[in-house]
Amino acid sequence: MPPATSNLFVVNVMLSSLCRSSDLASARLFFDDIPDKDIVSWSTMLACYFSNKSVADGLAFFRTMTFTTTLAPDYVMLVTVLTGCAAAGLLQPFCRSIHGYIVRRQAVSMHLGTSLIDCYAKVGRLDYASRIFARVPSRKVMHWTAMICGMAMHLHYDEAIQLFEEMRRQGVRPNEMTFTAVLSVCGHAGLVEQGREFFKLMVEEYDLEPTIHHYGCMVDIFAKAGQLEDAYDVIKTMRVEPNIIIWTSLLAACKRLKNFDIAMEGLEKVLAMEISDENAGLYTLISDLYAMGGRWDDVLKVRRLMEEHNVRNNRGSSSIKAGKPPGLIVPALGLVGISGMNTNFRSNLLQYCVEDWR
């Protein structure tokens, strides 16, 4: 229960601490006992629902605030709803509904513009994303980056690079995330020389320190192009320690191109790392590489390691369309984030929220 003597600022800090502890039930009880809740109280509790993957409860909570209080959601709350829906795969119905809600009640701000561009891009509506991008006044680097990522996500590689060049012509300074996006585009499109130029541009013209993501993109660019020596040179000259993802990119290319010599350089280093369950397939890749090189004793060693660590390859998952509203994508395994309800109730609640926001 919130202390009666505390001011609302202190109470909201206490609520935020409870939310960070992942104790959703206690956080909600604490929230319910706050006498004069402000928009920060509601935003904090809403973020708590989404961070704990209780998506349906979070959407119902947002609806409760809009219909039972005089408080108007600010951009922080609306961005939270958009990103929460994105994480749960509920973008198609909710992105347009929330967009309409925003347009009716306030102007599209800088942060909301970025979130809407990102959301529409993720559901494949680049036409809507482009319209929002065009209408955002004083476009900042985050808007350009979101649009570039959206183009790249749907294989519009030429358009993504053209957008990057237009961004530079308009005097907008790209940041680390922008360069991650364009380097990723180069990797997918097989643009090796352009990738080199962008990396050089980032370091020399914009004086940005490459991060693990940029190095990873460069390794991926060279590995996909079959330039294993160049990929390994990037790893050797990195200013940060290469992670599992970077090594996996190189080793997978070595397997594809049957180059055991370069693979040998990284195999022992990877085995010395802590391999998480989500990277369990890396053991199989290493085992296959040892087999390719005729190192059967090492194959057995890897298999024993897998048994000792109880390694199992993760099951695949897929998505299905479930009832109304049209386009609602619900993960087939576990119905992520909307646990504890039967399917009909879930669908009805989500449809109820969408209809009321329109």
Summary of the structure (lengths in Angstrom):
residues: 358
radius of gyration: 24.1
end to end distance: 35.9
largest distance: 73.3
contacts: 1092
relative contact order: 0.08
helix: 69%
strand: 2%
